[in-house]
Amino acid sequence: YNNQMTKNIIVKNNKNKIVVVSDELNWNVAYIIKSISGEKRWKSEFYLFRKGGFYLGQNQKYLPKILKNTNLLVIVQTNDLNFSKKQIALIDNFVKNGGGLLFQGKFNSELKSILPINKFYSQKNIDIMTWTKNINDFSIFSNLKDSEIPPISFWKVDPKVGAKVLARTNNYATIISSKYSNGKILYL
């Protein structure tokens, strides 16, 4: 009996929930959804934002229910997502309380207090991106080399003070990270 030990194993049944929201189902959104679906630890849902609401197929869903048990909210803005003040407050509280936000696309002025962007230029560009030294803080990007990244389409932006620039194209920030209360934000 001296050489025996009792051990407990905890099996995690829950998958991390990732919600993707966009005003358009396009290549960027399809790529993100496909990338998420390839990972067994993640569960994803896609909502098309139209007429001021979030739609899963033809069924309108409400943001408090969508955000319940969500770990990461991905917002892809192609045109203009016109969130209501209540929807902005719900997104703000979600991130403040520890949720993650990945925002891709055209700057959304309604989310300016949350996003790590100080200035947005209305010009979209295509160029070669290079990593900054801040990329070392993010293991998800650690295996990517500058030479492996094709030219990308991006919006010119200036980061807020305190935000970390992870990648640049010429003199413009391309990928920016910041903390917002207890949450984290990544802007692409």
BELNORQUI-V133373 format. One line per field, one symbol per residue. phi: phi as a letter, one per 30 degrees, with the letter a starting at -180 (. if undefined). burial: I if it has 24 or more other C-alpha atoms within 12 Angstrom, else O. A space follows every 50 residues. Layout:
phi = ???
burial = ???
//
This chain:
phi = .dccbcbccccdddcdccccbacadbeededdddddddcddcbbbcbdca hibccciccdbceeddddidcbcccccccbdcdddddddddedededjdc bccbjdecddcddcddccbbcdccbbadcbdcdddddbddcdcdcedccd ebcbcdbcdddjdcdcbbbhccdcbbbacbhccbbbcc
burial = OOOOOOOOOOOOOOOIIIIIIIIIIOOIIOOIIOOIOOOOOOIIIIIIII OOIIIOOOOOOOIOOIIOOIIIIIIIIIOOIIIOOOIIOIIIIIIOOOII IIIIIIIIOOIOIIIIIOOIOOOOOOOOIIIIOOIOOOOOOOOOOOOOOO OOOIIIIIIIOOIIIIIIIOOIIIIIIIIIOOIIIIII
//
